[in-house]
Amino acid sequence: MKEIISGLGLLFVIQGVGGLINHLTNGGKSWFLVNYINAFQGFEIVMDIIFIVVGGVISLASWKIGGTTKGEN
């Protein structure tokens, strides 16, 4: 479970950082999620930053979750 949550956090961070770079460099449509959700249009950079923060929080939370990973067994 810890690996899934950590992977989800990484996914949010990648989407946020990549989208932020894409929007700051006036990149075109790409595979970043913010480009395809109509409710986010006009707030792309803000949403990219929110994705980065949410991904960081999820990643930090995954460190706090008790449990073992395959390497700890």
TASUL-V945122 format. One record per residue. N is the residue number from 1. PHI is phi in whole degrees, -180 to 180 (999 if undefined). D_LAST is the distance of its C-alpha to the last C-alpha in Angstrom with 1 decimal. Layout:
N,PHI,D_LAST
N,PHI,D_LAST
This chain:
1,999,14.7
2,-61,14.0
3,-67,14.3
4,-66,17.5
5,-65,19.0
6,-64,18.4
7,-64,20.0
8,-65,22.8
9,-61,23.5
10,-63,23.6
11,-61,26.0
12,-62,28.3
13,-64,28.4
14,-63,29.3
15,-62,31.9
16,-69,33.3
17,-67,33.6
18,-63,34.8
19,-65,37.2
20,-63,38.5
21,-62,39.2
22,-61,40.9
23,-75,43.0
24,-72,44.0
25,-99,45.2
26,56,47.0
27,-69,44.9
28,-82,45.7
29,-58,43.8
30,-144,40.4
31,-84,37.1
32,-76,36.4
33,-58,36.3
34,-60,38.8
35,-68,41.5
36,-109,41.4
37,-108,41.5
38,-60,45.1
39,-65,44.5
40,-90,43.0
41,-64,46.0
42,97,47.8
43,-125,44.7
44,-59,42.5
45,-67,41.8
46,-62,41.1
47,-67,38.7
48,-61,36.9
49,-65,36.5
50,-64,35.3
51,-61,32.7
52,-62,31.5
53,-65,31.3
54,-62,29.6
55,-62,27.0
56,-65,26.4
57,-65,26.2
58,-63,23.7
59,-64,21.5
60,-65,21.9
61,-65,21.2
62,-67,17.9
63,-68,16.8
64,-80,18.0
65,-70,16.2
66,-73,13.5
67,134,10.3
68,-114,6.9
69,-106,6.9
70,-61,5.7
71,-73,5.6
72,-87,3.8
73,-75,0.0
